[in-house]
Amino acid sequence: MTTHGTHTFEDLVAEGAAVPTDGWDFSWFEGRATEARPSWGYARSLAVRLTQATASLDLQTGGGEVLAFALGQGSTAAHAGPPRTPLLAAATEGWPPNVARATALLRPHGIVVVATPEDAPLPFADATFDLVSSRHPVEPQWAEIARVLQPGGTYFGQHVGPRSVFELVEHFLGPQPPEQSSDRHPDRERAAAEAAGLEIVDLRAERLRIEFHDIAAVVHFLRKVVWMVPGFTVEQYEPQLRSLHERMESEGPFVAHSTRHLVEARRPAKLS
């Protein structure tokens, strides 16, 4: 029976398996895992755009944490007055536990949270919003984004890039083919956005270091970010968890890398 400090492998796995996974708050990982942040500061940049918008929509908002933080930063970012929510403000989310969490968090800001599947048409009229945002959408629906944007409106998002955290994924699933995540490549997203009639204003990518300091952090991460190892359970992957735990005990933190890209796109005055 191996230990991490005074905790056994079994203790750590049980701890990681017991942490609630609702919402998109990663504060539990403090002291157990670290991830470098992109240099562009997505939430702070979004805060500025929200103060300038009249009608905003946040797609796949999770538990609403990022949007709420951006709204709270709005007055600082704009250097004037209290935080200001756009006159019309909405957010979408598809996972029921997150819908409830986001509603409770965002309602005080005057934001309506709409429950809708991630791949369903957006339940909004054409040309409703001058700002559409999203942080880490599963797959951006470019045609729908273009449809609900007003002429001259902006899409602003931070997306997960290709082969993100694949060092961890491949520990559990074995080597993955390059095409496994080619749909997340920023060049492909540029082409898809342009095919929907949007103009790319800004597109930049970064590769960022992640460190997992114990196996509890790995377990919680894979339970929370469910698309990394689809169908992950502690029981099914116990051998891989145990070998990774032993590796971390002998070699130190497990290092992986996330990939992120920032996308800013605009609907032209006349959508082709």
Secondary structure, DSSP 8 states (H G I E B T S, - for coil): --EETTEEHHHHHHHHHHS---SS--GGGTTTEEE---TT-HHHHHHHHHHH-SEEEEES-TTSHHHHHHHHHHHHHHTSSS----SEEEEEE-SHHHHHHHHHHHGGGT-EEEE--TTS--SS-TT-EEEEEEES-SS--HHHHHHHEEEEEEEEEEEE-TTTTHHHHHHHH----GGGGGGG-HHHHHHHHHHTT-EEEEEEEEEEEEEE-SHHHHHHHHHHSTTSSTT--TTTTHHHHHHHHHHHHHH-SEEEEEEEEEEEEE--SS--
